[in-house]
Amino acid sequence: MSVIKKVTCHVVSAPIERPFTSSRGWLYKTRGSCIVEIETQDGTVGWGECYGPSQVARSFIDTQFAPRIIGRDAFDVEVIWEDLYNRIKDYGAKGMAIAAMSGIDIALWDIIGKTCGKPVHKLIGGAFRDTVTAYATGLYFIDMDRLIEEAVEEALEYKHGGFSAIKMKIGLGSPKLDLARVEAVRKAIGDDIRLMVDANHCFTVPAAIRLGRELEKLDVEWFEEPISPEDLDGYVQVTQALDMAVAGGENEYTRWGFRDIVSRKAMDIIQPDICAAGGFSECRKIAALATAHGVECVPHAWGSVIGVAATLHFIAALPDQPPSFRPMPPLFEFEQCENPFRDQLAKEPIVLLNGSVPVPTKPGLGIEIDRSILKKYAV
């Protein structure tokens, strides 16, 4: 048995040199995370990550979850998941409680992989691919006097850096300015680079449909979070009105949260975040729901190298959607904003190679954590 001995939450935060914002108006001045470390009695250590406000995740784990898993077998990972979920669901079956559970679940799978000497993707069904095509997430709003110019410059950096797909932010409060910005980026990068937009749910249904029809003319591949996530009927309207794909779901949780989205085909693409929606155990079920309803699953990723590695294992184990002679496999979101926990936390960073990212092959998540970075940026 791999008996759980200790659970530690590392809350970390680092300032960034160039603060940025999106349609939400939140100014990102720091990058941080809640990193979960689980140790077994035999000394095996597993690492996980929680999406969202770090101190909230730590509070859930320290006060509710850690005491329930000490002394249990890490291999009982789904049993533990159900126990923790049923412990907390009376007080809210979404949000930070599930994000905290996600960090624990990822860490347990890391332990299982290390104990078995196998990478996580081997434990969840095997790898359909050993590299994953990545798209660059960026083009936030930084210099309000150079919104178009800076977007073009950044997009060209990604193109010249080897990315074959880019996702940019929209939602400047002016659809005309949004369109001018997207049009300038499309002209600069050419027709061979795939281009997506993300509105961070800032539009009404009519505004999203009007803007979406114009974006289609610029060969935009998907329109991410056009409207507020609570408005499922609105998503159905937008999805049915547009020819291009509508994506969303980064702020949804568990199989129950995604059930109505996929059964009603409210989105063409769902984007569960493995560090938020329930970890490996739950995201496998979410992906199965999507496949059963003909909805594509392209995970959201925003965090440290732990979340990056976990997402790569998850995508590796997703089948082509649908299978074909020349398949279009799920893309990997490789966000490019300043983040020391993505670039420095692993002793060997995960990097882009020829437009793709190799899936880790070492046991567990396949990364070795640099504890000096945890210490340096500890809160």
NORTAFEN-V912566 format. One record per helix or strand. SS is the DSSP state (hx for helix, st for strand). FROM is the first residue (numbers start at 1). TO is the last residue. If there is no record, write none. Layout:
BEGIN
ss=SS from=FROM to=TO
ss=SS from=FROM to=TO
END
This chain:
BEGIN
ss=st from=3 to=21
ss=st from=28 to=40
ss=st from=45 to=50
ss=hx from=54 to=69
ss=st from=73 to=73
ss=hx from=77 to=91
ss=hx from=96 to=116
ss=st from=119 to=119
ss=hx from=120 to=123
ss=st from=131 to=138
ss=st from=141 to=141
ss=hx from=147 to=160
ss=st from=165 to=169
ss=hx from=175 to=189
ss=st from=194 to=198
ss=hx from=205 to=216
ss=st from=220 to=224
ss=hx from=232 to=241
ss=st from=245 to=248
ss=hx from=254 to=263
ss=st from=269 to=270
ss=st from=273 to=273
ss=hx from=279 to=292
ss=st from=296 to=297
ss=st from=300 to=300
ss=hx from=305 to=316
ss=st from=332 to=335
ss=hx from=340 to=343
ss=st from=346 to=346
ss=st from=353 to=353
ss=st from=356 to=358
ss=st from=364 to=364
ss=st from=369 to=369
ss=hx from=371 to=376
ss=st from=378 to=378
END
